[in-house]
Amino acid sequence: MAKLVFTPWKHHSQLLSVRGQFYPPPAYIGPDMRSRACATVSAWKLRGSLPHAVEATSLLTDAILHDDALKNSVFAIRATYAAAFCRFVTLLVDSKIHGQRKTMFQRAVDLGLPASFVELRHEATHRELPSLVVLRNAAQRSLEWLWDYYWAKIDPDIVPGFSAPIAANGADEGAIKDAVRGSLAQLTGDDEPPKKKRKARGFKLVASVADELESICRTSSMGRAVLAKVLIDERVLVPERELGTSLDNTFAKWERLLQLVIENHPPFLSALTEEMVNELAFTNISDSKNNPYCEGLYTWLDRILTSTQWEPRRQIFSFTYIIAVCDESPNHWTELLKERLRKLEVQPTNIPTIQSRNERHEGVSKPKDTATVMEDSDELKKYGWEFLEKWASRPLGVA
């Protein structure tokens, strides 16, 4: 007689659908569906009979989605990772739960679970929380193990292209490039609609592509670097052109997309500008001064540095790397870039003052007059800083 098995999902296709949301194929170019998968699993858990592998996948994925230092403290992120990882390991290897008395290491060997997982679980439970780097790596390895242990076996006919998620370390760069190209292809197709339709759908399409690219940047630690390389190396931002040709059409096509990605994932601005300045500084082109491609890269950097459209984004960016590269690798374009930075020194809201930095390294200290101090105070107040009118120096505990 067939054994009756109760499941929290109504049809097996629902489980396969959730698997696809947790483990999208490398070439997937749609929106990030992992949060929806976590919500579905939470609902399933209320119904009971939820396999531990499904719950563990949801907990680990949810911990990864909360790995955002702009919204959560580092301690909160570490605690979330540790809680998800410990529950994943404990419910697999705890002999008190599964009856037959064996050590956790013995049960881990029986299941094919790495012994290092048991050690890390013991450290997170009884000692100091492991570092964020260790916990991130453990969560990623756990998801890969769960794929082989459970998800790859739920359907004898594995859907072609499905694999473990892109790892934070040692990721498949080719797969990430394919995903980036797939997203960008939506904006580079030759089958352009009529002008009215193009204008109507334009903003929604750009916003959708920006969401996909931002998801790629967050899914892998190398995502933003790969995105920057594709945009630069494959001549997306600097198409074939003649020397002196305007890039206004290119700006109109790509600028909004880049700004949307940066709004959702600020570190991408650094990755993009660093890739641009690297191309200018370390180019193998013999006559780079008269090369249209180099001129186009400089034009992009100059626009990011000076354009009013980029002013809000410049507040989150440090130009230290650009300054260092220009100093170390002088050529026609890096010298122009240095000259542009020097002219911008009179605008402290754009970049840090290079002269004051050099003077500080040389040990030069110049007294400031009262007017200068007041100007500095007013400038800092724009960014939320306030000054105490008077500092009362007295021993602790004395009123």
SEKELUM-615762 format. One record per residue (C-alpha): residue number from 1; residue in one letter; x, z, y. Coordinates in steps of 0.001 Angstrom, whole numbers, plus 524288, in hexadecimal, padded with zeros to 5 digits. Layout:
N
{r NUM; 'A'; {X; Z; Y}}
...
//
This chain:
399
{r 1; 'M'; {80000; 80000; 80000}}
{r 2; 'A'; {8054C; 7FC51; 80D41}}
{r 3; 'K'; {809CF; 80790; 815D1}}
{r 4; 'L'; {801D0; 80957; 82230}}
{r 5; 'V'; {80A6E; 80A11; 82E46}}
{r 6; 'F'; {80530; 80E12; 83B86}}
{r 7; 'T'; {80BAF; 80839; 84782}}
{r 8; 'P'; {80951; 80AA9; 85602}}
{r 9; 'W'; {808BD; 7FBFD; 85884}}
{r 10; 'K'; {7FCFB; 7F3DE; 85493}}
{r 11; 'H'; {803FC; 7E772; 85092}}
{r 12; 'H'; {811E1; 7E549; 84C00}}
{r 13; 'S'; {81359; 7DB24; 856C7}}
{r 14; 'Q'; {81275; 7E634; 860B9}}
{r 15; 'L'; {81E81; 7ECA2; 85AD9}}
{r 16; 'L'; {825A0; 7DFA0; 85B25}}
{r 17; 'S'; {821BE; 7DDE5; 86950}}
{r 18; 'V'; {82757; 7EB32; 86CE7}}
{r 19; 'R'; {833BA; 7E7C7; 86591}}
{r 20; 'G'; {83509; 7DBA6; 86DF7}}
{r 21; 'Q'; {8338D; 7E3DA; 87A35}}
{r 22; 'F'; {83DF5; 7EDA4; 875F3}}
{r 23; 'Y'; {8473A; 7E339; 870B3}}
{r 24; 'P'; {84541; 7D68B; 8783E}}
{r 25; 'P'; {84D11; 7CAA2; 873C7}}
{r 26; 'P'; {85979; 7C7CB; 87BA1}}
{r 27; 'A'; {85389; 7BBAD; 881DC}}
{r 28; 'Y'; {84746; 7C2E6; 88663}}
{r 29; 'I'; {844CD; 7C046; 894CE}}
{r 30; 'G'; {8381B; 7C79A; 8972C}}
{r 31; 'P'; {83607; 7D4E7; 89D87}}
{r 32; 'D'; {83B48; 7E170; 89793}}
{r 33; 'M'; {8309F; 7E648; 88E3C}}
{r 34; 'R'; {83779; 7F27D; 8891B}}
{r 35; 'S'; {82FA6; 7FBE7; 89191}}
{r 36; 'R'; {82303; 7F604; 88C52}}
{r 37; 'A'; {82814; 7F7A5; 87E72}}
{r 38; 'C'; {82B13; 80603; 88131}}
{r 39; 'A'; {81D43; 80800; 88668}}
{r 40; 'T'; {81785; 801A6; 87A3E}}
{r 41; 'V'; {81F79; 80A74; 87141}}
{r 42; 'S'; {81B0F; 81671; 87903}}
{r 43; 'A'; {80CF8; 81298; 8765A}}
{r 44; 'W'; {80FF3; 8105F; 867F4}}
{r 45; 'K'; {815EA; 81DE2; 866D0}}
{r 46; 'L'; {8090C; 82406; 86AEF}}
{r 47; 'R'; {80291; 81D73; 85F46}}
{r 48; 'G'; {80C54; 82340; 8559B}}
{r 49; 'S'; {81401; 81D5B; 84A2C}}
{r 50; 'L'; {81E15; 81774; 85356}}
{r 51; 'P'; {82ACC; 81400; 84C47}}
{r 52; 'H'; {8365E; 81B7F; 8518F}}
{r 53; 'A'; {83E3E; 80F02; 853AE}}
{r 54; 'V'; {833C5; 809DC; 85CEA}}
{r 55; 'E'; {83326; 816A4; 8647C}}
{r 56; 'A'; {84207; 81799; 86539}}
{r 57; 'T'; {84308; 809A2; 86A4B}}
{r 58; 'S'; {83937; 80CD5; 874E5}}
{r 59; 'L'; {8401D; 81973; 878E4}}
{r 60; 'L'; {84D91; 81322; 87994}}
{r 61; 'T'; {8486A; 8075D; 880FF}}
{r 62; 'D'; {84126; 81015; 88A83}}
{r 63; 'A'; {84DC7; 817A2; 88CF4}}
{r 64; 'I'; {854AE; 80AD7; 8902D}}
{r 65; 'L'; {849CE; 806FB; 8998B}}
{r 66; 'H'; {84B6F; 81406; 8A0A8}}
{r 67; 'D'; {85A1C; 811C7; 8A241}}
{r 68; 'D'; {85945; 80F97; 8B0EB}}
{r 69; 'A'; {861DE; 8182C; 8B98F}}
{r 70; 'L'; {85A1E; 813F4; 8C58E}}
{r 71; 'K'; {84DE7; 81A9F; 8C040}}
{r 72; 'N'; {852F5; 82538; 8B715}}
{r 73; 'S'; {85E46; 82EC4; 8B76C}}
{r 74; 'V'; {869A9; 82C98; 8AE1D}}
{r 75; 'F'; {86671; 83941; 8A708}}
{r 76; 'A'; {8584A; 834FC; 8A511}}
{r 77; 'I'; {85CDE; 827F4; 89F8D}}
{r 78; 'R'; {8665E; 82EB3; 8963C}}
{r 79; 'A'; {85BE1; 8384B; 891E3}}
{r 80; 'T'; {8523B; 82D3D; 88F4E}}
{r 81; 'Y'; {85C1D; 825BA; 88732}}
{r 82; 'A'; {85FF5; 8320B; 87FBD}}
{r 83; 'A'; {851DF; 835E3; 87CAB}}
{r 84; 'A'; {84E67; 8284E; 877AB}}
{r 85; 'F'; {85AD8; 82726; 86F96}}
{r 86; 'C'; {859C7; 834C8; 8699F}}
{r 87; 'R'; {84BA7; 832A8; 86583}}
{r 88; 'F'; {84F49; 8258E; 85F85}}
{r 89; 'V'; {85A27; 82B8F; 8573E}}
{r 90; 'T'; {85395; 83877; 853F6}}
{r 91; 'L'; {84719; 832C1; 84E4E}}
{r 92; 'L'; {84F4D; 829D8; 845B3}}
{r 93; 'V'; {8591A; 8336A; 84001}}
{r 94; 'D'; {85363; 8412F; 84125}}
{r 95; 'S'; {85219; 8464B; 8332B}}
{r 96; 'K'; {847A7; 85017; 8374E}}
{r 97; 'I'; {83EAB; 844D5; 83A94}}
{r 98; 'H'; {84129; 83C48; 82EB2}}
{r 99; 'G'; {8413A; 8466A; 823D9}}
{r 100; 'Q'; {84D62; 8442D; 81B94}}
{r 101; 'R'; {85802; 84D13; 820A6}}
{r 102; 'K'; {863BA; 84555; 82501}}
{r 103; 'T'; {86CB8; 84664; 83093}}
{r 104; 'M'; {869FA; 83DA5; 83C14}}
{r 105; 'F'; {87663; 83616; 8392A}}
{r 106; 'Q'; {871F9; 833B3; 82B1C}}
{r 107; 'R'; {864BF; 82EC3; 82F8A}}
{r 108; 'A'; {86B50; 8262B; 839C6}}
{r 109; 'V'; {873DA; 82023; 82F28}}
{r 110; 'D'; {867D6; 81DBD; 826AE}}
{r 111; 'L'; {86100; 816B9; 831E3}}
{r 112; 'G'; {86CE5; 80F3C; 83689}}
{r 113; 'L'; {86C9E; 81664; 84395}}
{r 114; 'P'; {87A10; 8178F; 84A05}}
{r 115; 'A'; {87FA2; 8254F; 84861}}
{r 116; 'S'; {88374; 824F0; 856BB}}
{r 117; 'F'; {874E5; 82562; 85A04}}
{r 118; 'V'; {873B0; 83292; 8532E}}
{r 119; 'E'; {87FB8; 837B7; 85A36}}
{r 120; 'L'; {87AA7; 83336; 86766}}
{r 121; 'R'; {86D58; 83929; 86495}}
{r 122; 'H'; {873EB; 8463E; 86184}}
{r 123; 'E'; {87BEF; 84592; 86E0B}}
{r 124; 'A'; {87013; 84255; 8767F}}
{r 125; 'T'; {86812; 84D43; 8702F}}
{r 126; 'H'; {871E5; 85878; 86F93}}
{r 127; 'R'; {87C5B; 8554D; 879A3}}
{r 128; 'E'; {87D96; 84E58; 886AF}}
{r 129; 'L'; {875CB; 841F5; 888B8}}
{r 130; 'P'; {87E3E; 83606; 8859F}}
{r 131; 'S'; {88245; 82D30; 890BE}}
{r 132; 'L'; {8792B; 8229F; 89598}}
{r 133; 'V'; {8821E; 817EE; 8905C}}
{r 134; 'V'; {881CD; 81DD9; 882B1}}
{r 135; 'L'; {8730C; 81F8E; 882EA}}
{r 136; 'R'; {870A5; 811AF; 887AB}}
{r 137; 'N'; {87916; 80C47; 87CC4}}
{r 138; 'A'; {87261; 814F5; 872A6}}
{r 139; 'A'; {864D3; 8108B; 87705}}
{r 140; 'Q'; {868B0; 80248; 8760B}}
{r 141; 'R'; {86EDA; 80410; 8688D}}
{r 142; 'S'; {862C8; 80B82; 8641A}}
{r 143; 'L'; {859D4; 80052; 8680A}}
{r 144; 'E'; {8627B; 7F6CB; 860A5}}
{r 145; 'W'; {86231; 7FF95; 85496}}
{r 146; 'L'; {85367; 800EA; 85570}}
{r 147; 'W'; {85229; 7F224; 855B1}}
{r 148; 'D'; {85949; 7F0DB; 848C4}}
{r 149; 'Y'; {8531E; 7FD0C; 842D4}}
{r 150; 'Y'; {844E1; 7FA4C; 8463C}}
{r 151; 'W'; {84136; 7EF40; 84F5E}}
{r 152; 'A'; {84813; 7E430; 84824}}
{r 153; 'K'; {840E8; 7E80D; 83BA7}}
{r 154; 'I'; {832E4; 7E8CC; 84067}}
{r 155; 'D'; {830FB; 7DA3C; 83E88}}
{r 156; 'P'; {83790; 7D297; 83387}}
{r 157; 'D'; {8375F; 7C686; 83C35}}
{r 158; 'I'; {83F98; 7CB03; 847BA}}
{r 159; 'V'; {83C56; 7C3A5; 8540C}}
{r 160; 'P'; {84808; 7BAC8; 8570C}}
{r 161; 'G'; {84FC8; 7BF17; 862C9}}
{r 162; 'F'; {84C71; 7CD82; 8621B}}
{r 163; 'S'; {85806; 7D697; 86231}}
{r 164; 'A'; {85C32; 7E3E1; 866B7}}
{r 165; 'P'; {85BA1; 7E5AD; 8757E}}
{r 166; 'I'; {86703; 7E17D; 87DEE}}
{r 167; 'A'; {870E2; 7EC73; 87D13}}
{r 168; 'A'; {875BA; 7F356; 88933}}
{r 169; 'N'; {883A1; 7F1B9; 8843D}}
{r 170; 'G'; {8884A; 7E5C4; 87CE4}}
{r 171; 'A'; {87C35; 7DE1E; 8807B}}
{r 172; 'D'; {87A9D; 7CFF6; 87CC4}}
{r 173; 'E'; {87E38; 7C95A; 88987}}
{r 174; 'G'; {87959; 7BC51; 884A3}}
{r 175; 'A'; {86BD5; 7C1DE; 88205}}
{r 176; 'I'; {86B49; 7C7DA; 88F8F}}
{r 177; 'K'; {86F65; 7BAEC; 895A9}}
{r 178; 'D'; {864B2; 7B3DF; 88E37}}
{r 179; 'A'; {85AA4; 7BD9F; 8931E}}
{r 180; 'V'; {85F7F; 7BBFB; 8A124}}
{r 181; 'R'; {85F3D; 7AD2B; 8A02D}}
{r 182; 'G'; {85194; 7ADA6; 89A95}}
{r 183; 'S'; {84CB5; 7B5A7; 8A618}}
{r 184; 'L'; {8537D; 7AD33; 8B040}}
{r 185; 'A'; {84E62; 7A0C4; 8A9DF}}
{r 186; 'Q'; {840DA; 7A41E; 8AEE6}}
{r 187; 'L'; {845F4; 7A1AB; 8BCA4}}
{r 188; 'T'; {84EF6; 7963C; 8B9C4}}
{r 189; 'G'; {845AD; 78D47; 8B25B}}
{r 190; 'D'; {8442F; 77F36; 8B673}}
{r 191; 'D'; {83576; 77F1C; 8B46C}}
{r 192; 'E'; {8321B; 78463; 8C1DE}}
{r 193; 'P'; {82386; 78582; 8C4C9}}
{r 194; 'P'; {81D48; 77FDB; 8D107}}
{r 195; 'K'; {82111; 78666; 8DDC5}}
{r 196; 'K'; {8147A; 78E3D; 8DF69}}
{r 197; 'K'; {814E3; 79389; 8D18A}}
{r 198; 'R'; {82367; 7965A; 8D2BC}}
{r 199; 'K'; {8213A; 79E5E; 8DEF3}}
{r 200; 'A'; {815F0; 7A5D9; 8D8D3}}
{r 201; 'R'; {81D32; 7A9C1; 8CC87}}
{r 202; 'G'; {82AB1; 7AADB; 8D294}}
{r 203; 'F'; {82B49; 7B94F; 8D5D8}}
{r 204; 'K'; {824E3; 7BDC5; 8C923}}
{r 205; 'L'; {82E37; 7B596; 8C111}}
{r 206; 'V'; {83A34; 7BA88; 8C859}}
{r 207; 'A'; {83582; 7C891; 8C6DB}}
{r 208; 'S'; {83347; 7C687; 8B84C}}
{r 209; 'V'; {840D4; 7C0B9; 8B640}}
{r 210; 'A'; {846C8; 7CBC1; 8BE3C}}
{r 211; 'D'; {84037; 7D5AD; 8B544}}
{r 212; 'E'; {845D5; 7CED6; 8A957}}
{r 213; 'L'; {85399; 7CE7A; 8AF0B}}
{r 214; 'E'; {852B9; 7DCBA; 8B33A}}
{r 215; 'S'; {84EB1; 7E02E; 8A556}}
{r 216; 'I'; {85A99; 7D8F4; 8A004}}
{r 217; 'C'; {86366; 7E079; 8A966}}
{r 218; 'R'; {85DF9; 7ED80; 8A4BC}}
{r 219; 'T'; {85D92; 7EA22; 8963B}}
{r 220; 'S'; {86C54; 7E896; 89542}}
{r 221; 'S'; {8779F; 7EE4D; 89CF2}}
{r 222; 'M'; {87D50; 7E0A1; 89E09}}
{r 223; 'G'; {8706A; 7DA50; 8A1EA}}
{r 224; 'R'; {872C5; 7D9F1; 8B098}}
{r 225; 'A'; {88099; 7D4AE; 8AECC}}
{r 226; 'V'; {87BC3; 7C9D7; 8A5C6}}
{r 227; 'L'; {870D1; 7C675; 8AF50}}
{r 228; 'A'; {87AB6; 7C569; 8BA6B}}
{r 229; 'K'; {883BD; 7BCCC; 8B232}}
{r 230; 'V'; {878C0; 7B387; 8AE7F}}
{r 231; 'L'; {87480; 7B246; 8BCB1}}
{r 232; 'I'; {8826C; 7AF55; 8C116}}
{r 233; 'D'; {88920; 7A885; 8B5A7}}
{r 234; 'E'; {87DC2; 79F84; 8B2A8}}
{r 235; 'R'; {87C61; 79B73; 8C0EC}}
{r 236; 'V'; {86EB4; 7A0DF; 8C29F}}
{r 237; 'L'; {8716A; 7A6AB; 8D016}}
{r 238; 'V'; {87B22; 79C28; 8D404}}
{r 239; 'P'; {8762B; 78F04; 8CF17}}
{r 240; 'E'; {87DB2; 78245; 8CFFA}}
{r 241; 'R'; {87FC6; 77F78; 8DE67}}
{r 242; 'E'; {88902; 77995; 8E86B}}
{r 243; 'L'; {891D7; 78157; 8F169}}
{r 244; 'G'; {88A6D; 7860F; 8FD5F}}
{r 245; 'T'; {87CE8; 783DF; 8F776}}
{r 246; 'S'; {872D6; 78E20; 8FB02}}
{r 247; 'L'; {86E4C; 797D6; 8F0A2}}
{r 248; 'D'; {86163; 79AC6; 8F76A}}
{r 249; 'N'; {85953; 794E7; 8EC61}}
{r 250; 'T'; {860EC; 79CBE; 8E259}}
{r 251; 'F'; {85EEE; 7A934; 8EA2A}}
{r 252; 'A'; {8505A; 7A676; 8EAE6}}
{r 253; 'K'; {84F9F; 7A478; 8DC35}}
{r 254; 'W'; {857CF; 7AFE9; 8D737}}
{r 255; 'E'; {85911; 7BA2D; 8E1DD}}
{r 256; 'R'; {84BDF; 7C09C; 8DFA1}}
{r 257; 'L'; {84E53; 7C16E; 8D0F5}}
{r 258; 'L'; {85B83; 7C803; 8D2DB}}
{r 259; 'Q'; {855F2; 7D1C8; 8DC82}}
{r 260; 'L'; {84AD5; 7D579; 8D34D}}
{r 261; 'V'; {8545A; 7D7DA; 8C823}}
{r 262; 'I'; {85CE1; 7E030; 8D10D}}
{r 263; 'E'; {8512B; 7E820; 8D5C0}}
{r 264; 'N'; {84E03; 7EBD7; 8C7B5}}
{r 265; 'H'; {85C24; 7ECB2; 8C305}}
{r 266; 'P'; {86561; 7EF6D; 8CE96}}
{r 267; 'P'; {87239; 7EEB6; 8C6BA}}
{r 268; 'F'; {87005; 7E014; 8C531}}
{r 269; 'L'; {87406; 7DE04; 8D370}}
{r 270; 'S'; {881B1; 7E305; 8D07C}}
{r 271; 'A'; {882A8; 7DACE; 8C423}}
{r 272; 'L'; {87E7D; 7CE7C; 8CB64}}
{r 273; 'T'; {88777; 7CFDE; 8D72C}}
{r 274; 'E'; {89305; 7D400; 8CEC3}}
{r 275; 'E'; {8914C; 7C7EA; 8C649}}
{r 276; 'M'; {890E4; 7BF6D; 8D27C}}
{r 277; 'V'; {89D24; 7C536; 8D88C}}
{r 278; 'N'; {8A439; 7C47F; 8CB75}}
{r 279; 'E'; {8A168; 7B5ED; 8CACA}}
{r 280; 'L'; {8A6DA; 7B421; 8D88E}}
{r 281; 'A'; {8B2C8; 7BCB9; 8D6AE}}
{r 282; 'F'; {8B6F4; 7B8B7; 8C8FC}}
{r 283; 'T'; {8B2F6; 7AA6A; 8C913}}
{r 284; 'N'; {8BB78; 7A077; 8C201}}
{r 285; 'I'; {8B768; 79597; 8CB40}}
{r 286; 'S'; {8C3A6; 79011; 8D1B5}}
{r 287; 'D'; {8BD59; 78C4A; 8DE9D}}
{r 288; 'S'; {8B327; 79703; 8DF98}}
{r 289; 'K'; {8B286; 795A7; 8EE69}}
{r 290; 'N'; {8ABE3; 78867; 8ED3B}}
{r 291; 'N'; {8A400; 78B9A; 8E10E}}
{r 292; 'P'; {8951E; 78B61; 8E313}}
{r 293; 'Y'; {892EE; 79578; 8D84D}}
{r 294; 'C'; {89BF6; 79F79; 8DEA4}}
{r 295; 'E'; {895C3; 79CC6; 8EBC7}}
{r 296; 'G'; {88860; 79F40; 8E5DB}}
{r 297; 'L'; {88C8B; 7AC52; 8E030}}
{r 298; 'Y'; {8921C; 7B07E; 8ED4F}}
{r 299; 'T'; {88580; 7AC4E; 8F3FA}}
{r 300; 'W'; {87DA6; 7B4F2; 8EABD}}
{r 301; 'L'; {88697; 7C09B; 8ED35}}
{r 302; 'D'; {88620; 7BE69; 8FBD8}}
{r 303; 'R'; {87746; 7BE13; 8FB6D}}
{r 304; 'I'; {87693; 7CAB3; 8F394}}
{r 305; 'L'; {87FF4; 7D130; 8FD2A}}
{r 306; 'T'; {87985; 7CCCA; 909BE}}
{r 307; 'S'; {86B83; 7C821; 907A1}}
{r 308; 'T'; {86053; 7D0B2; 90C53}}
{r 309; 'Q'; {85921; 7CD9D; 8FF9D}}
{r 310; 'W'; {863BF; 7D4FE; 8F836}}
{r 311; 'E'; {8655D; 7E05A; 901A0}}
{r 312; 'P'; {85CDA; 7EA36; 8FA08}}
{r 313; 'R'; {86452; 7E748; 8ED6F}}
{r 314; 'R'; {871C1; 7E8C9; 8F3A6}}
{r 315; 'Q'; {86F37; 7F755; 8F584}}
{r 316; 'I'; {87089; 7F984; 8E6CA}}
{r 317; 'F'; {87D1D; 7F1CD; 8E541}}
{r 318; 'S'; {88B79; 7F529; 8E6DB}}
{r 319; 'F'; {89493; 7EA56; 8EB34}}
{r 320; 'T'; {8A0F4; 7F156; 8E6C6}}
{r 321; 'Y'; {8A31B; 7E805; 8DB5C}}
{r 322; 'I'; {8A1A2; 7DBE9; 8E3E6}}
{r 323; 'I'; {8AB72; 7E154; 8EDA1}}
{r 324; 'A'; {8B539; 7E478; 8E2D4}}
{r 325; 'V'; {8B41C; 7D706; 8DC7B}}
{r 326; 'C'; {8B5C7; 7D01B; 8E984}}
{r 327; 'D'; {8C205; 7D825; 8EC4B}}
{r 328; 'E'; {8C7E9; 7D59D; 8DEE3}}
{r 329; 'S'; {8C48C; 7C724; 8DD72}}
{r 330; 'P'; {8C5E2; 7C049; 8EA8E}}
{r 331; 'N'; {8C13A; 7B244; 8EBB3}}
{r 332; 'H'; {8B949; 7AA6B; 8F55F}}
{r 333; 'W'; {8AC24; 7B028; 8F184}}
{r 334; 'T'; {8B05A; 7BE42; 8EF84}}
{r 335; 'E'; {8B703; 7BDF0; 8FCD6}}
{r 336; 'L'; {8AA4B; 7B915; 902DC}}
{r 337; 'L'; {8A324; 7C3E8; 8FBC0}}
{r 338; 'K'; {8AC9E; 7CE28; 900F1}}
{r 339; 'E'; {8AAE3; 7C8DE; 90E9F}}
{r 340; 'R'; {89C29; 7C9C1; 90D22}}
{r 341; 'L'; {89D48; 7D7EC; 908B4}}
{r 342; 'R'; {8A5E3; 7DB3A; 9145E}}
{r 343; 'K'; {89BCA; 7D5AD; 91DB0}}
{r 344; 'L'; {8915F; 7DDE3; 9172C}}
{r 345; 'E'; {898F5; 7EA73; 919A4}}
{r 346; 'V'; {891A2; 7EC27; 92663}}
{r 347; 'Q'; {88512; 7ED92; 91E70}}
{r 348; 'P'; {88674; 7FA48; 916C2}}
{r 349; 'T'; {87950; 7F882; 9101B}}
{r 350; 'N'; {87E5A; 7EC60; 90911}}
{r 351; 'I'; {88B4F; 7F095; 902E7}}
{r 352; 'P'; {894A3; 7FC03; 90347}}
{r 353; 'T'; {89EA0; 7FB96; 90E40}}
{r 354; 'I'; {8AB13; 7F5D0; 90898}}
{r 355; 'Q'; {8B3C2; 7FA32; 913D1}}
{r 356; 'S'; {8AFDE; 80875; 912CB}}
{r 357; 'R'; {8B26D; 807F4; 90426}}
{r 358; 'N'; {8C03B; 802CC; 90637}}
{r 359; 'E'; {8C2F2; 80CC1; 910BF}}
{r 360; 'R'; {8BE7C; 81770; 90792}}
{r 361; 'H'; {8C804; 812D8; 8FD18}}
{r 362; 'E'; {8D311; 8129F; 90727}}
{r 363; 'G'; {8D022; 82085; 90B37}}
{r 364; 'V'; {8CC2C; 81CDB; 91915}}
{r 365; 'S'; {8C238; 825FA; 91F07}}
{r 366; 'K'; {8BC9F; 8230E; 92C61}}
{r 367; 'P'; {8B3FD; 82CA1; 933AE}}
{r 368; 'K'; {8A67A; 827A8; 93741}}
{r 369; 'D'; {8A060; 829D8; 9446D}}
{r 370; 'T'; {892D3; 82FDC; 945ED}}
{r 371; 'A'; {88C15; 822D0; 94816}}
{r 372; 'T'; {891A6; 81D55; 93B67}}
{r 373; 'V'; {88D81; 8295F; 933C5}}
{r 374; 'M'; {87FA8; 82824; 9391E}}
{r 375; 'E'; {87F45; 819D6; 93540}}
{r 376; 'D'; {883A7; 81D5B; 9277B}}
{r 377; 'S'; {8795B; 82808; 926BB}}
{r 378; 'D'; {86E95; 81EB4; 92AF4}}
{r 379; 'E'; {87300; 814C4; 920DF}}
{r 380; 'L'; {872E6; 81EBD; 915D3}}
{r 381; 'K'; {86554; 82393; 919AC}}
{r 382; 'K'; {86023; 815FD; 916CD}}
{r 383; 'Y'; {8635E; 8187E; 90888}}
{r 384; 'G'; {85D58; 82607; 907B4}}
{r 385; 'W'; {86900; 82E8D; 90B56}}
{r 386; 'E'; {86710; 83A3B; 9142D}}
{r 387; 'F'; {870BE; 8437D; 91AC1}}
{r 388; 'L'; {86FDD; 8522F; 91C51}}
{r 389; 'E'; {87017; 855BA; 92A8F}}
{r 390; 'K'; {878D3; 8617B; 92822}}
{r 391; 'W'; {88029; 866C2; 91C73}}
{r 392; 'A'; {88008; 87592; 91B6A}}
{r 393; 'S'; {88C4C; 879EF; 9142E}}
{r 394; 'R'; {88AAB; 8876D; 90E0D}}
{r 395; 'P'; {88CDE; 88E05; 900D5}}
{r 396; 'L'; {88302; 88BC6; 8F5ED}}
{r 397; 'G'; {8780E; 895DA; 8F5B9}}
{r 398; 'V'; {8793C; 898F7; 90420}}
{r 399; 'A'; {86D04; 895E0; 90C06}}
//
